[in-house]
Amino acid sequence: MEQYRSVCPYDCPDACGLVVSVENGRVISVKGDETHPFTQGTMCPKMAHYERTVHSPRRLMTPLKRTGPKGRGEFEPISWDQALREIAASWKKIMAEKGPEAILPYSYAGTMGIVQHDALHGLFYYLGASELDRTICAPAKGQGYKDVMGGTLPTAPQEAQHSDCIFLWSIHMMATNIHFKHDVDAARANGAAIWCIDTYRTKTADLADHFVAIRPGTDGALALGMMYVLVRDGLTDEAFLSANVLGWEEMKEKVIPRCTPEETEKITGVPRAVVEELAHAYGKARAPFIRLGSGQSRYRNGAMTSRLITCLPALVGAWGKRGGGILTSAAASKAYDKDIVTRPDWKQKGTRLVNMCCIGQALTEDDRIKSLFVYSSNPACTAPDQNAVLKGLSREDLFTVVHERFMTDTARYADIVLPATTSLEHDDAYYSYGNYTIQCGYALIDPIGESRSNWRVACDLAKALGITDPFYDQSERDLVDKLVDSTVKWPLPVDQDCLRSGRPTALPLPEDYQTSFATPSGKIEIRNDALTPALPDYMPLDPDEGKLAFVNGADMRILDSSFNERDELTASHTMDLFVHPDDADFYGLSDGDSVTLANKRGQADFTVRVTDRTVPGQVVSEGVWWRERVKGGGASVNVLTSQRLTDEGRGSTFYDVRVNLTSKNT
């Protein structure tokens, strides 16, 4: 048995270091790499038995061609040669008759390795196909941070170890950023207070010293209420603000006076005394640290909300203090030149851009799209407005190809399914977006069955389409080597030998990275004249139908729809609904009852769990489940979510949902 280092490929900020045991061409076990500077040898429950995903009996082993109605999942095996011929022939016909924009790629973060994540971008640019606006996760959070801080590097997570007050704001750390707990625990051991702010009491909230429940979409108002108290009670660092911040005096004069604790309570549901306690904890801390999740950004006001929270460290001069700052998403991806893989020079001017959050509309309201190529994603399950997405995927005139490891909800609607590799069957270069570590992961076993990597498929399709550019003569290892070489652009020297060897490699950070503000003015820009409004302010949500707010949080057993293939992770409690005892009394519900949630987009069935983890007027479910995991194979949570976009960043509004509830027992 041999042991090798690797890295977790999934869409999680941690990008764990792995140690993989291989024997006779088979993965025997996977454990954490104790040498990783952030993950330190621990793993989440999902990856603890990654070998069960790699060698799952559910793996797709050969290309498949549809034989039955779309959605039924009826296929027959075909050869790769036949699959590639049919795809190429179909695309050539579509391009000749309708133009290349009639072809649309759809992908996201099924793998976070740069080579495989971006493998097909260049091919579709070369063809002139419609471009995909890949914004389904949290671009509003990134835009809100950028509006204030520009290109300033967010604070490294390890800095939190030296904080005396940590805010876990709208992040379910135990489900989506579990290794940050190392830093939280270290800070707590030194006496730090841990606050958690979220819409319901998650397992992360159980670990905090203080939990603050907030109404969905009102986090920006809470940030302003904290600012009011900080100003009123003399807890702002006026010297820091005067020297380093643009627009503070205007903000203090024009916006903050309206945001009293009383008004904040009306909007957020947070009692005024708690607003004041929260502000005092933050303002009196020596070096407060905010770990900002993505939940607050998945509303129509998501960018503005994130912008307001990003202003808070400036008010107390947290920047530059050991242990202080804010981490939204780490910028480790900047270490690589992604253009090596994506080939933006092949982009064609004026090409139609389709937002991935609106794929349902694109497929049902725009008949110009005649072919869809899906890889590293499962839109039938993960995209909003599921009924619209399934209606679009059901079109007989839509030639759909899905490159996948398993027969997902989306694959069931494909005309051709291509088997894909896992991360242990191909080469790639990785980065974390929750810490400043990068790493290479190499193929440790041969591809399972006839599976091929995204890069191999890109090269195969290019050849089938008659594209002879030498770009497609490169191997994955060639691209990985070039990506490693490109790290010379990082501000400080990167240990390329370490990186090339497959070991986790910490990116060195400049000493002044938290006090050298990369904005047009060189200051923190609370006032940003490029925006409307120039000063940040709370943006209320427009009323929507439905008596109850509905939040779909993260489940610790799965990641988006990934890991649904694992029966031991998903065998029970997949569509539970947290209902507060007050609402349970109102609707006459008991634990285990079946209920239906509905709005104008559709309806889904849930099993009631009466609990005070949520609040009156709000129901909560966790996880995004394949339809086979839902009782009766019915709709999953995204039948309820909307295709509307955020205020900036064109992101998803998955949590901006209201529903009506009916009991199936009456």
QUINORNOR-V633748 format. One line per field, one symbol per residue. psi: psi as a letter, one per 20 degrees, with the letter a starting at -180 (. if undefined). burial: I if it has 9 or more other ideal C-beta (glycine too) atoms within 8 Angstrom, else O. A space follows every 50 residues. Layout:
psi=???
burial=???
//
This chain:
psi=pqpqqaqpirmqihmqpqoppppljppgrprqoiipighkiqqrhgihlh hhggkpiippiqqqppiaqpihkorqqrrgggghghgggggggghhhiqh iippqorckhqjpgghgjhighghgghkrqqponkielhhghhgghhgic jppqpqhhhhhjqjoponolpngihilhiihghghgghhjjqppqpprir nrhghhiqhppopqqpjjhhhgghhgggggghjkjqnhggghhippjghg ghhhghhilqhghgghghipqhhhgggghggghiqgnqppopbigiilrh khggghgghhhghhhjkhpipoirapofpqkhhihqnhhhghliiiqpqj ppppphikhgghihinjhoiqpopqkrmhhgiqrmhggghgghiphjoop pporhrnrgghijqhppppqrrhjjrqrprqqjirmprqqpqpirqppck qqrggghggghgghjjpjpihjiqrghgggghgghiiiiqhqppnhgggh ijqpoppppqhkiiinomrhijrpngpoiiqoqhpqqpoqqqqrqphpqp poappihrocjqjiiohihjhrlhlqoppqhghgggilqrpiqprppqai haqqqrppopqjharpjpqprpqopqhiiqpjkbqahjiirqjqrrhqik rqlhimpqrqpqpii.
burial=OOOIIIIIIIIIIIIIIIIIIIOOOOIOOIIIIOOIIIIIIOIIOIIOII IIIIIIOOIIOIIIIIOOOIIOOOIOOIOIOIIIIIIIOIIIOIIOOOOO IIIIIIIIIIIIIIIIIIIIIIIIIIIIIIIIIOIIIIIIIIIIIIIIII OIIIIIIIIIIIIIIIIIIIIIIIIIIIIIIIIIOIIIOIOIIIIIIIII IIIIIOIIOIIIIIIIIIIIIIIIIIIIIIIOIOIIOOOIIOOIIIIIOI IIOOIIOOIOIOIIIOIIIIOIOIIIOIIIIIIOIOIIIIIIIIIIIIII IIIIIIIIIIIIIIIIIIIOIOIIIIIIIIOIOOIIOIOIIIIOOOOOOO IOOIIIIIIIIIIIOOOOIIIIIIIIIIIIIIIIIIIIIIIIIIIOOIII IIIIIIIIIIIIIIOIIIIIIIIIIIIIIIIIIIIIIIIIIIIIIOIIII IIIIIIIIIIIIIIIOIOOOOIOOOIOOIIIIIIOIIOOIOOOIOIOOII OIIIIOIIIOOOIIOOIOIOOOIIIIIIOOOOOOIIIIIOIOOOOIOIII IIIIIOIIIOIIIIOIOOIIOOOIIIIIIIIOIIOOIOIOOOIIIIIIIO IIIIIIIIIIIOOIOOOIIIIOIIIIIOIIOOOIIIIIIIIIIOIIIIII IIIIIIIIIIIOIIOO
//
